[in-house]
Amino acid sequence: MRPMTSDIAPQKKTEPAYDFEDAEIKASQRIEKTLNIKSFSDQYESILIDYLENKGEGSLLHAYELGRDALALNIGLLDLSMLHQKAVMSLLNDRLNQYTNAMVFFFMEAASRFYEEVLSPYELSRLSSLQVNAMLPRLYEAFEMEAKRIAHILHDESAQTLAVACMEINEISLDPKNADYSLEKISNVMELLENVREQLRTLSHELRPLILDQLGLIPALKLLVNGVKERAGLQIEIIGGDLLGRMPQQVETLMYRVVQEALTNVSRHAKADTVTVRVWIENGALKCSISDDGVGFDSKSENLRQAQGIGLLGMKERVAALGGTFFVDSEVGKGTVLISEIPLC
Amino acid sequence: MVEFNTQNQGVNEKGVLPLLKVNQLHVDVESIVNVRGIEDIIDARHQGRELARKLGFAMGHCTLLATVISELARNIVLYAKQGEIIIARVEKGGQEGVKVIASDNGPGIENVQHALMSGYSSSGGLGLGLSGVQQIVDEFDIDSQPGQGTKVTIAMWQD
């Protein structure tokens, strides 16, 4: 066991001060966004002209792509509306001298058809958000489960042990003169307190492993595995990894979470005896496989979402966000393998 | 899966919506577009929009159909490089609609459930794609296996 000092050292408190560097980055991001919007609105006008002149499906596809770009640039719907209005007005202003009333009418009709096309990705996004909203309750449920798990450890393990320690001390206080008896009791109490310290340390480590920042992925995984081994009574082996150096922080954190989530699932559902965690680097990516000899499930079933649990689902999203992949292969009675890879650059 | 032929003869769709089985589904293929790039996406959108217009779809409805075709075609070009989009007129119990079948022999989708979730994008995109499409259309079916291509079938009916 490592010495305790580094883990429980008090953290430095930083005063919330004005962060000039941060402000500078934000300002440059604002400028960049403004420039992007400027070039976006130039593009908008030229594609709108193209549509008004040719009325082709090609410029409507462009309009739809503009709508997608606007979403990607995070342009709000009202700003987009203003931008469209401005483009239409400036084009109309240029043509007002040559246009008859009927031509103005057709111009406006075509412009609104163009705008409808630009808006269609926003409609897609609105509909998708309805789906997300419908999923949120399940996410909250998952958070609640996690809170329950922590509360359970604090109450049933740590608080119980502390209660026993209190009782022991109480007994000592009833007969403080009896040196032999007291010494034995005191060493009991110390052992109990040591247990509690260890439980709390493991718990806080699971919540946010300091060792991950200080020493990197592999030592953090080893500590995680030791904790799970003890609590779940699993045989867990980590293979590879000893040769790995430090990797980008976000890669290390995410891979840690992947293994953590996988081990949580194994200990909760798999009824496994042994788990093997392999870590290696291949083709510029950090790869990891977690395989168990548990009961497995049908990974090809329609109810995969339920089978895997929302935790893995969220993990897959996070891995994909870093350009990585993540998949689970399992069959009833044949254990489960989870393989994930995250590119290192 | 829907069976269809190119001789404009109605065929029966088996197994879908068993309660409505009494109403036969007629499928007439209007056009088949080989999708390889932008020009083909434009063509497919145009064919779809024209058919919707002919069937008297509301303007906004036509736009959404074009959007759906764009998303499906985009996925083909992005992931499979090439594929096919079939646009068909469908009729069931006096109601008319547009059916679009987008298929490719590309890498397939590893986990269809995930791909149908909001915000999912394996290409770092907006993740609008399939989940949005699924919400827009009246009927949606996807068949995909890793390494065996993808086939998405959608239908939109007249209001």
Interface residues (C-beta under 8 A of the other chain):
Chain A: G56 E57 G58 L60 L61 Y64 R68 L71 A72 R113 E116 E117 S120 P121 E123 L124 S125 L127 S128 S129 L130 Q131 V132 M135 E302 L304 R305 L313 K316 E317 A320 A321 G323 T325 F327
Chain B: I38 I41 I42 D43 R45 H46 R49 M59 G60 T63 L64 A66 T67 S70 E71 E110 N111 Q113 H114 M117 S118 G119 Y120 S121 S122 G124 L126 G127 L128 S131 G132 V133 Q135 I136
